[in-house]
Amino acid sequence: MIKMKTVQAITVTIPNELAGKLYEIQKEEMKNCSNIVAEALKEYIEWKQFKQIQKELSIIAKTKKIFTEQDVDKIIQQIRKKK
């Protein structure tokens, strides 16, 4: 049976200041650098996905004349009254 790797080794170059902070975090949290960087990358990817969804929903909201939180509250109240 052939086992496939579930991880991949890569090489990245970061500024010395970031490397220093990475090593500080490593000592504080007792995690290895790979886990810290992988966790940070996952969070970055989730943030980028969130920003894309936010952008798409903003376009939809503008077409429906929803500009403020008060506009959202009014819509919620209207829906609740219908129930």
N, C-alpha and C positions, 0 to 999 in steps of 0.2 A: 504494500500500500504506500502510495506517495503522499507525503504530507506537504501541503502548501503553506508557505509563510503567511502569517497574518499581519506581519509588520514589515516595514521596509526601512533600511538605513539610508539616510540622506545626509548631505553635507550642506550646511548653511553658513553664511558669514554675517555676523552681527557686530555692531559697534562695541568697543570695549566697555563703555558705560552700561549697555544692556547686558553684556556678558557678566559684568560684576553684579548687577541686580539679580540676574538669573541664579548665580551661585549663592547669593544671600538668601533668596527664596528657597533654594535647595536645602540649605542648612536649617532654616527656620521650620520648614514643613517636612523635612526628612524625606523628600521625594527625589528621584533622579531627574536630571535635566530633560531627558526624553519625555517623561510623563508631564512635566510642567509645560514644555513647549507644545505637546500634543493637546493638552487641555486648553491652552491659550488659543491654539489654532481652531479647535472645535468651537470655542466661544466666539471667535472672530467670524467663522463661517455662519453660525446662527445669527449673529448681529447683522451680517450682510443680507441674509435671507429675510430677516425682520424688516430691514430698511427697504428692500425690494417690495415686500408685501405692503408696507406702509405707503410707498410711492404709488403703487397700483390702486390701493384703496382711496388715496387722496384724490386721484383722478376721477374715480367713481363718485366720491362725495361731492366734488365740485360740479359734476354734471347734474347731481340731484339737489344742488344749492345748499349743501351742508358745509358750513364754514367754521362754526364754533361748537364748543361743548354744549352751549345752550340749544343750538339747533338739534343736536343729538338727543338732549333731554326732552325736547318737545316731541320728537318722533317717538321716543320711548313712552311718553305719557299718552300719546294718541293710540299707540298699539295696546297699552294696558286698558284704556277706556273701552276699546272694542271687545275685550275679553269678558 
